[in-house]
Amino acid sequence: MNTVITLATKDLRLLLRDKATTFWVIGFPLLMAVFFGSVFSGMGDSMSGMRLILVDQDQSESSIQFVEELGKSTALRTVALPLDSAQQRVRIGKASAYLLIPKGYGTAQGFGGSAKAKLELGIDPARQVERGYLQGIIMQSYFALLQRQFTDPALMKKHLRASLDSLRADGETANELGPLTSFLGSMDQFYSWLDTVPKTTAADSAAAGNDAFMSGPELDIVPMTADRAFPKSSYEITFPSSLMWALIAVTAAFAVSIVQERTRGTFLRLRIAPLTRTHILAGKGIACFASSLVVCILLLIVGGLVFKVRLDNTIMLLTAVLCSVFCFCGLMMLISVMGKTEQAVGGISWAVLLVFSMTGGGMIPLAVMPGWMRTISNFSPVKWGIYSVEGAIWRGFSWGEMMLPLGVLIAIGLVTFTIGVTILARTDN
């Protein structure tokens, strides 16, 4: 065992002496995580809420309620500003959009309004992807207020009487819309009658039944995976990818080192010494495993301390990292025998691993991939490594749900390591 540790220590020292390789193993993955985290944090602010500026020029009771309703949305970060300031901020990209509530909104909004309520949504041309999402949130808030009118007799009467007064003020319009005027009057009488119903048991039951009819079914909200249903920040998406970049760099570096030892005669001298092939390969595997694990832990510590990546599920996260490291150690052994020169193995290693990265979520995070790319990613070990780490950080996986990605990683590691060792043994004889 001491022999294997000595060989592993030798490989680790050689790795640390090469400053360029050290940068690609530690510095580059960290830069990738920070870069893509910053990029995705600016794509619509989907993680922290879209910035929406509210311009309320009406200042009526209805418009104030509408602004309050929009402020309840967790998908928005709202602020009130004058129109010129709002337009300026959207134009220079400091806000996603502004919503103008013009004068007259209060008389038009709601059931029986005298005119159709109009709103103005000014959106940054670079954020057109968010337009439909914003429209949905705005309409949701608008109809939430309508529902409140139907379930609040006092508020409903106020709107009905305002609408009747508006229609009756114009004699010609009142004549043309006579049926509508009669209908609104009947509704006004109905809500007035509700206030006069005696508070007996029967009347209370009838009123309760009426409220239930107007408010719809009671909705029981069941929380899904508690606090881990969605990443808290874009960095929780990108740091699992940065771990895979670190593993890719270590894999490529050690694959080339095996070829270097074979072409420069180091491997032959070790074989002549009182060492078996098992000692040599075990030392190489331990060195690759240890360096990969240390780099991943360092990246996670930086992610937790600096970028607030959740690391509280420590045991599951460490298990995911260990299985990912094991998988890439197997890939390292297979790639090292795919060429006879340093240049060949170096080119093959980065070509293969970059394809795995592109299709597995190393460049485009799995969380924002289209469906067809997620299907292709099933053939990439990078995908399963990212998936297992995400499961421990923010997907809220149970141990049963973790078995699939962990099992795939272990299987890939075993198969590729076995194939690589077998080919190396045959070519060494």
Buried (B, 14 or more C-beta within 10 A) or exposed (E): EEBBEEBBBBBBEBBEEEEEBBEBBBEBBBEBBBEBBEEBBEBBBBBEBBBBBBBBBBEBEBBBBBBEBBBEBEBBBBBEBEBEBBBBBBEEEEBBBBBBBBEBBBBBBBBBBBEEBEBEEBBBEEBEEBBEBBEEBBEEBBEBBEEBBBBBBEBBBBBBBBBBEBBEEEEEBBEEBEEBBEEBBEBBEBBEEBEEEEEEEEEEEEBEEBBEEBEEEEEEEEEEEEEBEBBBBBBBBBBBBBBBBBBBBBBBBBBBBBBBBBEEEBBEEBEEEEBEBEBBBBBBBBBBBBBBBBBBEBBBEBBBEEBEBBBEBEEBBBBBBBBBBBBBBBBBBBBBBBBEEBEEBBEBBBEBBBEBBBBBBBBBBBBEBEEEBBEEBEEBBBBBBBBBBBBBBBBBBEEEEBEBBBEBBBBBBEBBBEBBBEBBEEEEE
